[in-house]
Amino acid sequence: MPEPTCFENTPELWRASWPRLAVDTHKYRRGHVAVFSGGLASTGAARLAARASARIGAGAVTVLSPPDAILVHAVHLTSIMLRKTETVADACAFIRDRKVRAAVLGPGFGDDPKIYALVPALLDRRRSGEEFHGLVLDADGLTAFEDNPDALFQAAEKKGANALVLTPHEGEFHRLFPAIAEDTGLSKLDKVRAAARSANAIVVYKGPDTVIAAPDGRVAINMNGTPLLATAGSGDVLAGMAAGLIAQGMPAFEGAAAAVWLHADAARRFGQGLIAEDLPGMLPEVLRALAKE
């Protein structure tokens, strides 16, 4: 009998992959996440993602900032580190030298053309023997490729490429996968599965019933979603959570699925009045409850 490929997204789906702390661990063994920031007027999204990565358990998180935004970040960041990067080479050197295992690119990044070189460079890190495990691409990182999605998909297809996680909402999904999105013969589940196969990536199609799909055909349907998450910045938090789990060693599909479920659980526990800034602070309570199950 063939193995099942369609699952409800519950902790039982990814519990076996959940990161566990060794007695002799240190911050870099717990995973280092890099979050790329946009310019002076759009820094908040990167900080939301960074705080989420830290709260989900990453041992170190660094915001990679353009020079004009350094002071804004410095005012707001304490335990999260900050690094000025001006070029793709700067960013890649930092990721190599500081043992970065996962990155978030896109939240608040704007239309900076560096993204077209950054994405393939980051996806190529594993082939050079580094410990970089995956890239979470969200928001502006997805929009940047709407006119040439094949450039993104081909970068992910290369042999030895690192895991790529795409986190589109409905509009971004339509822009990246127009033919799939407009196929009226496909269910949402079938569309996400086809998109993951086409993109050679984990695709997290966000919505009331978020669907997570892998290129190998596995798909998970999330059932604990809540309209409380319909608030600006919640997607940035989700991207940071996924990267934080991947940095700790979770496979990309399981890490993305876990992030989706925990993200919704955090929102439900907080309740009415939720804004995105509240979500990272709820994660310790969510993680304590998960540990008791």
Secondary structure as UniProt FT lines:
FT   STRAND          6..9
FT   HELIX           11..14
FT   HELIX           15..17
FT   TURN            23..24
FT   TURN            27..30
FT   STRAND          32..36
FT   TURN            40..41
FT   HELIX           44..55
FT   TURN            56..57
FT   STRAND          60..65
FT   HELIX           67..69
FT   HELIX           70..76
FT   STRAND          81..84
FT   HELIX           88..97
FT   TURN            98..99
FT   STRAND          102..105
FT   TURN            107..108
FT   TURN            110..111
FT   TURN            113..114
FT   HELIX           115..123
FT   HELIX           125..128
FT   STRAND          134..137
FT   HELIX           140..143
FT   TURN            144..147
FT   HELIX           149..157
FT   TURN            159..160
FT   STRAND          163..166
FT   HELIX           170..176
FT   HELIX           178..181
FT   TURN            184..185
FT   HELIX           188..199
FT   STRAND          202..205
FT   TURN            208..209
FT   STRAND          211..213
FT   TURN            215..216
FT   STRAND          219..222
FT   HELIX           227..229
FT   TURN            232..233
FT   HELIX           234..247
FT   TURN            248..249
FT   HELIX           252..270
FT   TURN            272..273
FT   TURN            276..277
FT   HELIX           278..292
//
